[in-house]
Amino acid sequence: MHCLSCNQIIVPEITWSNFILPDRLSNCCSTCSEKMSLIHDPTCSICGREQHSAQKICSDCSRWQANHRMKNLILYNRSVYHYDDFIKSIVARWKYRGDYQLYQLFTINFQEKFKQYFPKPPKPTYLVPIPLSSERLKHRAFNQAEALAQLLPYPSLNILTRTEGEKQSKKNRKQRIMMKNPFTLNRELPAEAKSVILIDDIYTTGTTLRHAATLIQQAGCEQICSYTLAR
Amino acid sequence: MNKYANRYDGRLLLRSEISLDEITFLQLRNEKKFQRLSAFIQKRYSSQLQCRRCGNNKKHLLGIIPCQACKQTHHYCRNCIEMGRVMTCEPLYIWTGPPAKWPSQADPCQWSGELTHVQQRAAERIVQAIQAKEKELLIWAVCGAGKTEMLFAGIAHAIQAGKRVCLATPRADVVRELYPRFQQAFPNTTLVALHGGSGNNHDTAQLTITTTHQLLRYQQAFDIMIIDEIDAFPFHADQRLPFVTNRSVKKNATMLYLTATPRKNLKKRSNKGELATIFVPVRYHGQPLPVPRLKMTAQLARSLTRAKLPTIFWGWYHQRSNPNRQVLIFVPTIAQANHLTEPLQKNLPQQTVTSVHANDPDRTEKVQQFRNKQIDTLLTTTILERGVTFPSVDVAVIDAGHDVFDEAALVQIAGRAGRSPNDPTGEVIFFHQGKTEAMLAAIRVIKQMNKKACVINREKS
């Protein structure tokens, strides 16, 4: 097997433990997986950013909490990796170059961390991947959030539609927060849905996820969390 | 129509790389000026797919994507994805309209320098090959022979005949270095320099200087293809690059290979007489190549683990014939370059010592500083083995028996010394713990070249 990131052949090291209990096969070599830095505790209790101060929530989140409309809209967000230069370069290759299969680099960590962060979600729980606008989807040929959602053992619902033109990544923080809600609901939420987990690739300011959450809350779901690849 | 022909003839492009609006494009398609080609080639009786653009047929580099644009699950090429994604529903286009026409010129070459006797001989042979439309010619020229100047006459001939010429090299720095020189030599010819970061990768011209990777976007474009340093990484390591180069030339094109250290297969064909070869065994200043000395160093491994240079090295260092020369020290690994810098600086307190390697962000600045003599001693990995010229250096290789120092590398490293006519000699010394075949072969090749040079000089006088 070859590493998806660096194309080196992966030679698994045989030890007594994996001789008896084989490891899960990974598409990522050990050098590359060391470079992808996981977020460890302690984290901000809302956005899941790693922080070592005494506060429970980070400064960004306390600003969100001050806004009465947005307050507690998302119960909590959790992310797998730090959004550092290495993850940035992989995500850029994945999303912008369109190397679809790179999502397999994250499979194991994305699944393990999900189990850790969402140990017992109420049943039934649905995943809602953040959509792309139709033009962007046609250009990219895949939706990265959907690719991530299909790694998780819950049904995903494509109930949101995105109507926007400009690229988000080209905006600054203020522009992003002031943005109009780019989503519309294209279908009703199933009535039995108690809990929804939004799935996206990157949590930057949290605006996108909160926009999506607003609509889902209006549709009648109370417990909304989000899970992203990087923060 | 000629405008489009000059822009698109010989190119293999994705629709997104053709900067025409949809209406013009459709019109040209209807007029059969563009032909559509499938993104992947499937050989008969084989299930293996091959990317039409980069020639990749490795399974792990052919991705599978559930495409939401065409609602089918199909392949895409991961190998050349840096240059835009090729996938089954994203075909490639070639120009099938009238061929490109370049303005005719009576005397395109404005270069006024003079060639030495040996260079002249090679230049004439190149012109002959181009005129007779020979298929291949190997130009086996030693480091510092003045290869670029030898090409000018041949290129001028081709341009006069309205042919399209490409000079491909594995490295982007070489493209950047050659561009101004060609601009001066051929001021009235359309000229374009292509490399990953050049930003003008959709320009076309009669004379193209490019990295081998950029040839991915060409198909049957060139009449003359000159491949510089054909033995260098990544050209010889990546089998797809020869595929791309061969595709980018026209059917009866002339291929010229330039190298100082041909690899086995070329050497074999040359020795058998299958590949026409012209030797340029003399440097442009006429002095013989410095022959490396071997120095057995029993304590080498021990001193290296202690991050020290062996005592024998210091013995050599202090007894050099010309202590004013700068010193270039090659080490096999990046780790050793980093470890040895500090102790070396301690031993040479009055001098500036630094190290450079491929992952070094200040690489270009450091090389420039060394060239300006702001640095006295430079520790380097094999990245400086070729393509760089320092006027007056002595060269030492630490642990020359290491695998990274193959025959080609050692010959190139030895070729760094004695480049300037003001100081045409220089010392080259290999510190080793047992001779390897590579060291002996390198010395043998250098001596052979010097012998050939003697013969040529004798013929002349």
Contacts between the chains, C-beta under 8 A, distances in Angstrom:
chain1	res1	chain2	res2	distance
A	1	B	60	7.6
A	2	B	60	4.2
A	7	B	60	7.5
A	7	B	61	7.4
A	93	B	81	7.4
A	97	B	81	5.0
A	97	B	82	6.7
A	97	B	85	6.7
A	98	B	76	7.4
A	98	B	81	6.8
A	98	B	85	4.5
A	99	B	63	6.7
A	99	B	78	5.7
A	99	B	81	5.2
A	99	B	85	7.7
A	100	B	63	6.0
A	100	B	64	7.9
A	100	B	65	4.2
A	100	B	66	7.9
A	100	B	76	7.0
A	101	B	63	4.3
A	101	B	64	7.0
A	101	B	65	7.4
A	101	B	78	7.0
A	137	B	68	5.4
A	137	B	69	7.7
A	138	B	68	7.3
A	138	B	69	4.9
A	139	B	69	7.7
A	141	B	65	6.1
A	141	B	67	4.6
A	141	B	68	5.6
A	141	B	69	4.7
A	141	B	85	8.0
A	141	B	87	7.4
A	142	B	65	6.1
A	142	B	66	6.7
A	142	B	67	7.2
A	142	B	68	5.8
A	143	B	68	6.9
